[in-house]
Amino acid sequence: MKKRIFKWENTVPKVLIVVMVYLCYLFVPLTRQPVKIGATYMTMNNTFYTVINDEIRKRTDDNGDVLKTLDPALSIRKQCRQIETFIREDFDVIVINPVSGNSRMLDSALKKARAHGIKIIAVDSQVKETKNVDCTIVSDNYNAGVLCARNMMKNMSEARIILLRHWNALSVKDRYQGFSDTIKGRPNYRIVEQVETLGQTEIAMPKVQEAIRNGIDFNVVMALDDQSAIGALAALDSQKVGKMVRVYGIDGSANMKKLLSSKDDAWATVAQSPVKLGEKAASISYRLVSGKKVPKKIIVPVHLITKENIDRYSIEGWQ
């Protein structure tokens, strides 16, 4: 029987290869997969959402991650299809500003996304079924309505109010509730007409023009967002009403702040901070991806900007 001769020259190279591969595994980091955040806002026809999105993009760009932003253009069906896109493309987080917070179709889409392991953040406006959302980040919308009502009552002994609303947005309903609760039980302050504007200047303007032509007697426009307030101011200009009509808005947009300085009828706006909303949405996104606990709801304070204090604020941009 022949003895096998152990040949080191054949074995050593193989051992060295194994050792080198092991050392490479230890000291060469694995390629980091980018975090993928999908964003869908009710409309990008509003710089408010552009600013929120820009704040998130700053964070993703700094980290070498991915932000994909889609515009549903006020269509709930389109927004649900966009969520399906994020699911199909294996996104980690969805930041959503819902077209309609009451939509069952949207609830179903968000439920499916969560089942797929995607984290959900609602920003600026909530959804009714909060169980499908990891974190909701909103302004203090109820207080925004309160601040407008208090200022109106401080400056006027009586008011006949046209209310411009966007009823699909639950944040707007909170503003309405704050306003109506504050004037409740005070018969000198009455809402004489409610008009749906979808938060759009181009819808608000003809609707307010129509109210003027129909002879509705009003001396206040309570617009539950600045876009509608700007439409109301344009309508008042075009119809040459010939009397003071105080117009209130909510947002604190650059355009509305400029009008506070230049137009008598532009009376006040409650300032939100899309910058802070965007910063918090970005921060919460990364906490969720890291498996950290986050609050179920974050409320960002608001404040009233009037003709009296407009000099304290920049009129060129958002807060």
Summary of the structure (lengths in Angstrom):
residues: 319
radius of gyration: 26.9
end to end distance: 90.5
largest distance: 119.8
contacts: 1076
relative contact order: 0.13
helix: 47%
strand: 20%
